[in-house]
Amino acid sequence: MFIIKVKGKSKIPDYVQLRDENYTLVAYFRADRPEKGLEKCGYGSQIDEIKVIIENLPFGKMMKLELND
């Protein structure tokens, strides 16, 4: 799985994309409120771990996301 943080412009907020190994979009949610988006796509148990990654991830950089089960 891959994670990308996208910088918003003007009234459009910053977003986070989760993509699978084929770069297919799995989840798309606001960077400042990831809880709802992560719950919806089945990653609710890993919210705290992903929030730390989102905070430290620079805009526009794709990163391989390896979550602990």
N, C-alpha and C positions, 0 to 999 in steps of 0.2 A: 504494500500500500504506500502511496505517496501523499504528501501534504504540501499545499501551496497557499501562501497568504497573499491576497490581492488588495492593493491600495485603492480605496474609493476616492472619488473626486466630488467636490462640492457637496451635494445633498446625498450622494450615494455612499453608504458606509463601507468600511473595510470588510472583506469576506474571506473565508477559508474554504478551500476545495480539498476533498479527499478523493483520490483516484486509485483504482486498482492497478495490478501489474500490467494491464494493457492500456493504461491511462484513461480508462473509461470513468466518467464522473460517478462517484458513489454517493457523495454528500456535498452540499453547498450551504453554508450558514454564515451568519454574521460573526465576525471575530470578537466583538465585545459581548456577545451572548451565545456562546457555543453549546450551552446545556441542552436547549430544546432540539437543536439540530442533531446533536450526538445521541440523544435519547431516541429520536425518530429513526435513525439509521442503525440502532442496535449497539452503540458504543457507550451507553449510559454508565456502565460499571467502570469505565476508564476516563471519565470526564476530567478528574484532577490531573492525571498524567498528560492528557492532551492539552489542557489549558496551559500548563507550564511550557510545553513545546510551542504553542501558538504565541505566547508572550515573548519567547526568545527567538522566534523565526523571523528573519528579515523579509521585507516585502519583495515579492517576485522571485524568490528562491525556492526551488523544489527540493524537498528532502524526503528521503526514504523513511517511512514511519514503521517502526517495529515496536509493537505494544506487548507488554507483559500480560499474560492471561491470568 
